[in-house]
């Protein structure tokens, strides 16, 4: 749903291969108990490394602001989708219970 909502806002979405991603967040702990997503939104060219001075500049740029607003809109749209489609919530919970 989040992917569809980002695309509806004109954002190109690519899924990260979980085997090639690294790092850690508290979301990893949360997602052991409940279904969740941890989306990332591009605000700079792919070669810009997060936590770098270049990334800080990108975060403070117009592209950073647009990324933040698009991500917030897409998350809100996803919540609205889930609130208006309880059968989807049930399906997500069942897939989570079954480990898939």
Long-range contacts (C-beta under 8 A, 24 or more apart in sequence): 1-77, 1-78, 1-81, 1-82, 1-88, 2-37, 2-39, 2-74, 2-75, 2-78, 5-73, 5-74, 5-77, 5-78, 5-81, 6-39, 6-41, 6-70, 6-71, 6-74, 8-77, 9-70, 9-73, 9-74, 11-41, 11-70, 11-74, 16-40, 34-96, 35-92, 35-93, 35-95, 35-96, 39-71, 39-74, 39-75, 41-67, 41-68, 41-70, 41-71, 42-67, 43-67, 43-68
